[in-house]
Amino acid sequence: MRRILMPVLLLAVALGALFLSDHLSDRLHNDLDEVSVDDSVPPGVGTPLVSTRRLTSMLAPSLTEPDFFATLDNMMASAPTSACVHVLLDGRASPFYESGANIQVMPSDAILMLTLATAHKELGPDHTFTTEVQSIVPMEDGVVNGDIYLVGGGDPLLLTPAFASTLDEGENQLHTAIEELAQDLVDDGMALVTGAVVGDANRYDQLLYVGSWPERMVESENLGTLLALQFDDGWVQFPVPESAQNLEGSAGEAAPEAVGYLVAEDPPFYAAALFDDMLEARDVVIRRSPRSESVPDGEEMNTLASIESAPLSAHYRQILDNRDIETAELILKEIGWVAAGTGSTRAGTRAVETVLAGIGVDGEEFQLIQFDGSGLDPANVATCPVFTALLDSDEFSPLFHELLPTAAEAGPLRGRFDSLDNPGRIRAFSGGTANTTVMMGYVDIGRSQELVFAFIANQQGAGGNQALRELESRVVGHLASLQAKPSLDDIRLDPLRLG
């Protein structure tokens, strides 16, 4: 009997050990948040053989770096009261680190990120702006009997050669060469217009600026206008280099001694006048003086020529490279036109709210209040989680990984993290004003793991922003010092096999 019982008992023990090994291995291969191994042991016994405590030096950094978080806490202890940091790790539901996550801050030009994401969603990267020349009667034998209408399609970068010549050599010089539209008409045989060139900016509202912008800001910031038809950002006068004084469309000829900027009182009229000059410079006779008004209602118009902008995807980089306020605001109006049939800033911001809601950002919960598309309005407020949610979303993460520069590239981050072994691991948007600093983006911590972060700080009288920027660099640099450790999948604990 004992000879039979002993093999049976040994077989039972082996099967039990095999079952326990498979069970524990399967549980340890689950996500870290789901690991649940019983670490309890009898009195007097140390850590059990199979225990998450024995693996702490190999687990993800969120479980094994107490000094890392203490250092961040000490850094943020010196931050102004209006400051926040929010950090996510690989899309986990709970934050990796946060400080002041519920504090409303002025996000400054980080609002551009919301505008670009909404444009990408509502308009699409291939969207273009079309400027057309229309007439009530078709052109016959080179003659248009009546007016020709220059109809604006919201193109924010209709620039004359003179204005294009003022762009800095290192600046993104994306623009639509409006003189090509005049040449197209001439190439099609236009020789005589018995009426006038009429500028139509009816696609958007007629507000030259965002209605909530303080008057002092409009006067002090040298801001261009925001209409659906305008040349050169609406400037009627601007400094022109001597080498460009005689270029077509040069505003410097009207006031050669002036070196400042002067905005047009009626940008569509000014655009019509410049286009009139371009046609006459190509020997087209135009009988009447230019003016601005809408295309007549109820008329079936003939399109004589048109010109399209570069695709919207090219505008993304231009906006980020140049911090182009006018382009961002006009794109927001275009978003409103496409999403709601109203080319206004308010319609555009409503579309932003809708797009953010689609990725789980509730405007009230996240305390987002948006008044414009560029972040210029000082009344804009948000919390840091608005931006980490945007950057971490499946829909927009690929876009911002493509658009945002690394700290190793030329741009606003260059030189700020040179002390790191590999500053290229930081990919971020950096901006702000004299009283605000903003940085948000991604940090590659190795082993296919990534931090998504947002840092925003406001402080009135911050002494040119230097102290805030230094704090920002320390915080982001510390995030970039983190090195990922193997996950349980990397450890690859295999079940115990007997025999």
C-alpha positions as CSV (number, residue, x, y, z in Angstrom):
1,M,0.0,0.0,0.0
2,R,2.8,2.4,0.9
3,R,4.5,1.7,-2.4
4,I,1.4,2.8,-4.2
5,L,0.6,5.8,-2.0
6,M,4.1,7.5,-2.2
7,P,4.1,7.9,-6.0
8,V,0.6,9.2,-5.8
9,L,1.6,11.8,-3.2
10,L,4.6,12.8,-5.2
11,L,2.6,13.2,-8.4
12,A,0.0,15.4,-6.5
13,V,2.8,17.7,-5.2
14,A,4.3,18.0,-8.7
15,L,1.0,18.9,-10.2
16,G,0.3,21.4,-7.5
17,A,3.7,23.1,-8.0
18,L,3.1,23.2,-11.8
19,F,-0.3,24.8,-11.3
20,L,1.1,27.4,-8.9
21,S,4.0,28.2,-11.2
22,D,1.7,28.8,-14.2
23,H,-0.7,30.8,-12.1
24,L,1.9,33.2,-10.6
25,S,3.7,33.6,-13.9
26,D,0.5,34.6,-15.7
27,R,-0.3,37.1,-13.0
28,L,3.2,38.6,-13.1
29,H,2.9,39.1,-16.9
30,N,-0.2,41.4,-16.5
31,D,0.0,45.2,-16.4
32,L,1.8,46.6,-13.4
33,D,-1.5,48.1,-12.2
34,E,-3.0,44.6,-12.1
35,V,-0.2,42.7,-10.4
36,S,-1.6,41.2,-7.2
37,V,0.7,38.6,-5.6
38,D,0.1,37.8,-1.9
39,D,3.3,38.9,-0.1
40,S,2.1,37.8,3.3
41,V,4.4,35.3,5.0
42,P,4.4,33.4,8.3
43,P,6.0,35.1,11.3
44,G,9.8,34.9,11.2
45,V,10.0,34.3,7.5
46,G,11.6,36.9,5.2
47,T,10.3,38.0,1.7
48,P,8.8,35.0,-0.1
49,L,10.6,33.6,-3.2
50,V,7.8,34.8,-5.5
51,S,7.2,38.5,-4.5
52,T,6.9,41.8,-6.3
53,R,9.3,43.2,-3.7
54,R,12.1,41.1,-5.2
55,L,11.4,42.8,-8.5
56,T,11.2,46.5,-7.5
57,S,14.6,47.3,-8.9
58,M,13.5,46.0,-12.3
59,L,10.0,47.5,-12.5
60,A,8.7,50.6,-14.2
61,P,10.1,53.9,-12.8
62,S,6.8,55.0,-11.4
63,L,7.1,52.3,-8.7
64,T,10.8,52.5,-7.9
65,E,12.0,56.2,-7.8
66,P,10.9,57.9,-4.6
67,D,13.8,60.3,-4.7
68,F,12.9,61.3,-8.2
69,F,9.5,62.6,-7.1
70,A,10.9,64.2,-4.0
71,T,13.2,66.3,-6.2
72,L,10.3,67.4,-8.4
73,D,8.4,68.4,-5.2
74,N,11.3,70.5,-4.1
75,M,11.5,72.2,-7.4
76,M,7.8,73.0,-7.5
77,A,8.0,74.3,-3.9
78,S,9.8,77.3,-5.4
79,A,7.3,77.8,-8.2
80,P,4.8,80.8,-8.2
81,T,1.3,80.1,-7.0
82,S,0.1,80.1,-10.6
83,A,2.0,77.1,-11.9
84,C,1.3,73.6,-12.8
85,V,3.0,70.4,-13.9
86,H,1.2,67.3,-15.2
87,V,3.0,64.2,-16.4
88,L,1.7,61.0,-17.9
89,L,3.5,57.7,-18.5
90,D,2.6,55.6,-21.6
91,G,-1.1,56.5,-21.5
92,R,-1.8,55.2,-18.0
93,A,-5.0,56.5,-16.5
94,S,-3.4,57.9,-13.4
95,P,-0.8,60.7,-13.6
96,F,2.9,59.8,-13.3
97,Y,3.4,63.1,-11.5
98,E,1.3,66.2,-10.9
99,S,1.6,69.5,-9.1
100,G,-1.0,72.2,-9.2
101,A,-3.0,70.2,-11.7
102,N,-6.2,72.0,-10.8
103,I,-4.8,75.5,-10.9
104,Q,-6.0,77.7,-13.7
105,V,-3.1,79.3,-15.5
106,M,-2.8,81.6,-18.5
107,P,-1.5,79.2,-21.2
108,S,-0.2,82.0,-23.5
109,D,0.7,80.7,-27.0
110,A,0.1,77.1,-26.0
111,I,-3.4,77.8,-27.2
112,L,-1.9,77.4,-30.7
113,M,-1.8,73.7,-29.9
114,L,-5.5,73.5,-29.5
115,T,-6.1,75.5,-32.7
116,L,-3.8,73.3,-34.8
117,A,-5.4,70.1,-33.5
118,T,-8.9,71.4,-34.3
119,A,-7.8,72.5,-37.7
120,H,-6.3,69.1,-38.3
121,K,-9.6,67.4,-37.3
122,E,-12.1,69.8,-38.8
123,L,-10.3,71.1,-42.0
124,G,-7.8,68.3,-42.6
125,P,-4.1,68.6,-43.5
126,D,-4.9,68.9,-47.2
127,H,-7.2,71.9,-46.8
128,T,-6.3,74.9,-48.9
129,F,-7.5,78.5,-49.1
130,T,-8.8,79.7,-52.5
131,T,-8.7,83.3,-53.7
132,E,-10.8,83.9,-56.8
133,V,-11.4,86.5,-59.4
134,Q,-15.1,86.5,-60.5
135,S,-17.3,88.6,-62.8
136,I,-21.0,88.8,-63.5
137,V,-20.4,88.5,-67.3
138,P,-17.8,86.2,-68.8
139,M,-14.6,87.7,-70.4
140,E,-14.9,87.9,-74.2
141,D,-12.0,88.7,-76.5
142,G,-10.0,89.9,-73.5
143,V,-12.7,92.3,-72.3
144,V,-14.8,92.2,-69.1
145,N,-17.8,94.4,-69.4
146,G,-18.3,95.4,-65.7
147,D,-16.5,94.8,-62.5
148,I,-14.2,92.0,-61.5
149,Y,-14.4,90.7,-57.9
150,L,-11.4,89.7,-56.0
151,V,-13.1,87.2,-53.6
152,G,-11.2,86.3,-50.4
153,G,-11.2,82.7,-49.2
154,G,-9.4,83.4,-45.9
155,D,-5.9,82.8,-47.2
156,P,-3.8,84.2,-44.3
157,L,-0.6,84.5,-46.3
158,L,-1.4,86.5,-49.4
159,L,1.8,88.5,-49.6
160,T,3.1,90.9,-52.2
161,P,6.8,90.6,-53.3
162,A,7.6,93.7,-51.2
163,F,6.2,92.3,-48.0
164,A,7.8,88.9,-48.6
165,S,11.1,90.6,-48.9
166,T,10.8,91.8,-45.3
167,L,10.8,88.2,-43.9
168,D,13.9,87.3,-42.1
169,E,16.3,84.9,-43.8
170,G,15.9,82.3,-41.0
171,E,12.1,82.8,-40.9
172,N,9.6,80.3,-42.4
173,Q,8.7,82.2,-45.6
174,L,5.6,80.2,-46.6
175,H,3.2,82.5,-48.6
176,T,0.9,82.7,-51.5
177,A,2.3,84.8,-54.3
178,I,-0.7,86.9,-55.2
179,E,1.0,88.4,-58.3
180,E,0.7,85.0,-59.9
181,L,-3.1,85.4,-59.9
182,A,-2.8,88.6,-61.9
183,Q,-0.4,87.0,-64.3
184,D,-2.9,84.1,-64.9
185,L,-5.5,86.6,-65.9
186,V,-3.2,88.2,-68.4
187,D,-2.1,84.8,-69.7
188,D,-5.7,84.1,-70.4
189,G,-5.9,87.2,-72.5
190,M,-7.4,89.9,-70.2
191,A,-6.8,93.3,-71.7
192,L,-9.7,95.6,-70.6
193,V,-12.0,95.8,-67.5
194,T,-14.7,98.4,-68.1
195,G,-15.6,98.4,-64.4
196,A,-13.4,98.2,-61.3
197,V,-11.5,95.7,-59.2
198,V,-13.7,95.0,-56.2
199,G,-12.5,93.4,-53.0
200,D,-14.9,91.0,-51.2
201,A,-14.1,89.8,-47.7
202,N,-17.5,88.4,-46.9
203,R,-16.5,84.9,-46.0
204,Y,-15.7,85.9,-42.4
205,D,-17.0,88.5,-40.0
206,Q,-15.8,92.1,-40.4
207,L,-13.9,92.4,-37.1
208,L,-10.3,93.5,-37.8
209,Y,-9.2,92.0,-34.4
210,V,-10.5,89.5,-31.9
211,G,-13.2,91.4,-30.0
212,S,-11.9,90.5,-26.6
213,W,-8.4,91.7,-27.1
214,P,-7.7,94.8,-25.0
215,E,-7.3,98.0,-27.0
216,R,-3.8,98.6,-25.6
217,M,-2.7,95.3,-26.9
218,V,-4.0,96.0,-30.4
219,E,-2.1,99.3,-30.4
220,S,1.1,98.0,-28.9
221,E,1.6,94.6,-30.5
222,N,1.7,95.7,-34.1
223,L,-0.9,93.2,-35.0
224,G,-2.1,92.6,-38.6
225,T,-5.8,92.4,-39.4
226,L,-8.1,89.3,-39.5
227,L,-10.3,89.5,-42.6
228,A,-11.0,86.9,-45.3
229,L,-9.4,89.2,-47.9
230,Q,-6.2,91.1,-47.1
231,F,-2.7,91.4,-48.5
232,D,0.4,91.6,-46.3
233,D,-1.5,90.9,-43.1
234,G,-3.5,94.1,-43.7
235,W,-0.5,96.4,-43.5
236,V,-0.6,99.4,-45.8
237,Q,2.8,100.5,-44.7
238,F,5.8,98.5,-43.4
239,P,9.6,98.8,-43.5
240,V,10.9,97.6,-46.8
241,P,14.6,96.9,-47.3
242,E,16.4,99.2,-49.8
243,S,17.0,96.3,-52.1
244,A,13.2,95.8,-52.4
245,Q,12.0,99.4,-52.7
246,N,11.0,98.9,-56.3
247,L,9.4,95.5,-56.1
248,E,5.8,95.1,-57.2
249,G,3.3,96.0,-54.6
250,S,5.8,97.9,-52.4
251,A,4.1,100.0,-49.8
252,G,7.3,101.8,-49.2
253,E,6.9,103.9,-52.3
254,A,3.9,105.8,-50.7
255,A,5.9,106.8,-47.7
256,P,9.6,106.0,-48.3
257,E,10.7,107.9,-45.2
258,A,8.5,105.8,-42.8
259,V,10.0,102.8,-41.1
260,G,7.1,101.7,-38.9
261,Y,3.9,99.8,-39.6
262,L,0.6,101.2,-40.5
263,V,-2.5,99.0,-40.8
264,A,-5.1,99.6,-43.6
265,E,-8.4,101.0,-42.5
266,D,-10.2,98.9,-45.1
267,P,-8.0,95.9,-46.0
268,P,-10.3,94.5,-48.7
269,F,-10.1,97.9,-50.5
270,Y,-6.4,98.0,-50.1
271,A,-6.1,94.5,-51.5
272,A,-8.3,95.5,-54.5
273,A,-6.1,98.6,-55.1
274,L,-2.9,96.6,-55.1
275,F,-4.4,94.0,-57.4
276,D,-5.5,96.8,-59.7
277,D,-1.9,98.0,-59.7
278,M,-0.6,94.5,-60.6
279,L,-3.0,94.2,-63.5
280,E,-2.2,97.7,-64.8
281,A,1.6,96.9,-64.5
282,R,0.8,94.1,-67.0
283,D,-0.9,96.4,-69.4
284,V,-4.5,95.7,-68.5
285,V,-6.7,98.7,-68.7
286,I,-9.1,99.2,-65.8
287,R,-11.6,102.0,-66.3
288,R,-12.9,102.5,-62.7
289,S,-11.3,103.0,-59.3
290,P,-11.1,100.0,-56.9
291,R,-13.5,99.6,-54.1
292,S,-14.6,97.0,-51.5
293,E,-18.0,95.3,-51.3
294,S,-19.6,91.9,-51.4
295,V,-20.4,90.0,-54.6
296,P,-24.0,90.8,-55.6
297,D,-26.6,88.5,-54.1
298,G,-28.5,86.2,-56.5
299,E,-26.0,86.6,-59.4
300,E,-24.5,83.5,-61.0
301,M,-20.8,84.5,-61.0
302,N,-18.1,83.4,-63.5
303,T,-14.8,82.4,-62.1
304,L,-12.1,84.0,-64.3
305,A,-9.1,82.7,-62.3
306,S,-8.1,81.4,-58.9
307,I,-5.1,80.7,-56.8
308,E,-4.8,78.2,-53.9
309,S,-2.6,78.4,-50.8
310,A,-0.2,75.7,-49.7
311,P,-2.0,72.8,-47.9
312,L,-2.9,73.4,-44.3
313,S,-0.2,71.0,-43.1
314,A,2.4,73.5,-44.3
315,H,0.8,76.2,-42.3
316,Y,1.2,74.2,-39.1
317,R,4.9,74.5,-39.2
318,Q,4.8,78.2,-40.3
319,I,2.6,79.0,-37.3
320,L,4.9,77.2,-34.9
321,D,8.1,78.5,-36.5
322,N,7.0,82.1,-36.6
323,R,4.4,82.2,-33.8
324,D,2.2,83.7,-36.5
325,I,-0.8,85.2,-34.6
326,E,-2.7,86.4,-37.7
327,T,-2.5,83.0,-39.5
328,A,-3.7,81.2,-36.4
329,E,-6.6,83.5,-35.9
330,L,-7.7,83.3,-39.5
331,I,-7.5,79.5,-39.4
332,L,-9.7,79.6,-36.3
333,K,-12.3,81.7,-38.3
334,E,-12.0,79.1,-41.1
335,I,-12.7,76.4,-38.6
336,G,-15.9,78.3,-37.6
337,W,-16.9,78.7,-41.2
338,V,-16.5,75.0,-42.0
339,A,-17.9,73.6,-38.7
340,A,-20.8,76.0,-38.2
341,G,-21.1,78.2,-41.3
342,T,-20.0,81.3,-39.4
343,G,-16.5,82.7,-40.0
344,S,-15.9,84.1,-36.5
345,T,-13.6,83.6,-33.6
346,R,-16.4,82.4,-31.3
347,A,-17.6,79.8,-33.8
348,G,-14.0,78.5,-34.1
349,T,-13.5,78.3,-30.3
350,R,-16.8,76.3,-30.0
351,A,-15.4,73.9,-32.5
352,V,-12.2,73.6,-30.4
353,E,-14.4,72.7,-27.4
354,T,-16.2,70.0,-29.4
355,V,-13.0,68.4,-30.7
356,L,-11.5,68.4,-27.2
357,A,-14.6,66.8,-25.8
358,G,-14.1,64.0,-28.4
359,I,-10.8,63.0,-26.7
360,G,-12.3,63.3,-23.2
361,V,-11.5,66.9,-22.3
362,D,-14.5,68.5,-20.7
363,G,-14.1,72.3,-20.7
364,E,-15.7,72.8,-17.3
365,E,-13.9,69.9,-15.6
366,F,-10.5,70.9,-17.0
367,Q,-11.3,74.6,-16.5
368,L,-10.6,75.7,-20.0
369,I,-11.8,79.1,-21.1
370,Q,-10.6,80.1,-24.6
371,F,-11.1,83.5,-26.3
372,D,-8.9,83.3,-29.3
373,G,-6.8,81.0,-31.4
374,S,-3.3,82.3,-30.7
375,G,-3.2,82.7,-27.0
376,L,-2.7,86.4,-27.2
377,D,-5.8,87.2,-25.1
378,P,-4.7,87.4,-21.5
379,A,-8.1,86.1,-20.4
380,N,-7.5,82.6,-21.7
381,V,-7.1,80.1,-18.9
382,A,-6.6,76.4,-18.7
383,T,-5.2,73.7,-16.5
384,C,-2.2,71.6,-17.4
385,P,-4.1,68.3,-17.9
386,V,-5.9,69.9,-21.0
387,F,-2.6,69.8,-22.8
388,T,-1.3,66.4,-21.6
389,A,-4.7,64.9,-22.7
390,L,-4.3,66.5,-26.1
391,L,-0.7,65.3,-26.6
392,D,-1.4,61.8,-25.3
393,S,-4.6,61.3,-27.3
394,D,-4.5,58.6,-30.0
395,E,-5.9,61.1,-32.5
396,F,-3.4,63.9,-32.1
397,S,-0.2,62.3,-30.6
398,P,1.1,61.4,-34.1
399,L,0.5,65.0,-35.3
400,F,2.5,66.6,-32.5
401,H,5.3,64.0,-32.6
402,E,5.8,65.1,-36.2
403,L,5.4,68.8,-35.6
404,L,7.3,69.5,-32.4
405,P,11.1,70.0,-32.6
406,T,13.6,68.2,-30.4
407,A,16.0,69.9,-28.0
408,A,18.8,68.9,-30.4
409,E,17.3,70.9,-33.4
410,A,17.6,74.5,-34.2
411,G,14.7,76.3,-32.5
412,P,13.4,77.5,-29.2
413,L,14.8,74.5,-27.3
414,R,18.3,74.6,-28.7
415,G,20.9,75.0,-26.0
416,R,18.6,74.6,-23.1
417,F,19.3,71.0,-22.4
418,D,22.9,70.6,-23.6
419,S,23.9,69.1,-20.2
420,L,21.9,66.0,-20.9
421,D,23.5,63.0,-22.6
422,N,20.9,63.1,-25.4
423,P,18.8,66.3,-25.6
424,G,17.1,64.9,-28.7
425,R,15.0,62.8,-26.3
426,I,13.0,65.9,-25.5
427,R,10.4,66.9,-28.1
428,A,8.4,69.9,-27.1
429,F,6.6,73.2,-27.7
430,S,8.2,76.1,-25.9
431,G,6.7,79.6,-25.6
432,G,5.5,82.3,-23.3
433,T,5.6,86.0,-22.6
434,A,7.3,88.2,-20.1
435,N,5.0,86.9,-17.4
436,T,4.5,83.3,-18.6
437,T,6.5,80.3,-19.5
438,V,5.2,77.2,-21.3
439,M,6.7,73.9,-22.2
440,M,4.9,70.8,-23.2
441,G,5.6,67.7,-25.2
442,Y,7.3,64.3,-24.9
443,V,10.4,62.8,-23.2
444,D,11.7,59.4,-24.5
445,I,12.9,57.6,-21.4
446,G,14.0,54.4,-23.3
447,R,12.6,50.9,-23.7
448,S,9.8,52.3,-25.8
449,Q,8.5,54.3,-22.9
450,E,7.6,58.0,-23.0
451,L,6.6,60.7,-20.7
452,V,4.0,63.2,-21.8
453,F,4.3,66.5,-19.9
454,A,3.0,70.0,-19.6
455,F,4.6,72.8,-17.5
456,I,3.0,76.3,-17.3
457,A,3.9,79.1,-14.9
458,N,2.6,82.6,-14.6
459,Q,4.1,85.4,-12.5
460,Q,3.5,89.1,-12.9
461,G,6.7,91.1,-12.9
462,A,8.8,88.0,-13.4
463,G,11.9,90.0,-14.4
464,G,11.8,89.2,-18.1
465,N,10.7,85.6,-17.5
466,Q,14.2,84.4,-16.7
467,A,13.4,82.8,-13.3
468,L,10.4,81.0,-14.7
469,R,12.4,79.7,-17.6
470,E,15.2,78.4,-15.3
471,L,12.6,76.6,-13.2
472,E,11.0,75.2,-16.4
473,S,14.4,73.9,-17.6
474,R,15.2,72.3,-14.3
475,V,11.8,70.5,-14.2
476,V,11.9,69.2,-17.8
477,G,15.6,68.4,-17.5
478,H,14.9,66.3,-14.4
479,L,12.1,64.5,-16.2
480,A,14.6,63.7,-19.0
481,S,17.0,62.3,-16.5
482,L,14.7,59.4,-15.9
483,Q,15.7,56.0,-17.4
484,A,13.1,53.4,-18.0
485,K,13.7,50.0,-16.5
486,P,12.5,46.6,-17.8
487,S,8.8,45.8,-17.5
488,L,7.6,42.4,-16.5
489,D,7.2,41.6,-20.2
490,D,11.0,42.3,-20.5
491,I,11.7,40.0,-17.6
492,R,9.9,37.1,-19.3
493,L,9.2,34.9,-16.4
494,D,8.4,31.5,-17.9
495,P,6.3,28.9,-16.0
496,L,8.2,26.2,-14.1
497,R,8.2,23.0,-16.1
498,L,8.9,19.7,-14.3
499,G,10.3,16.5,-15.9
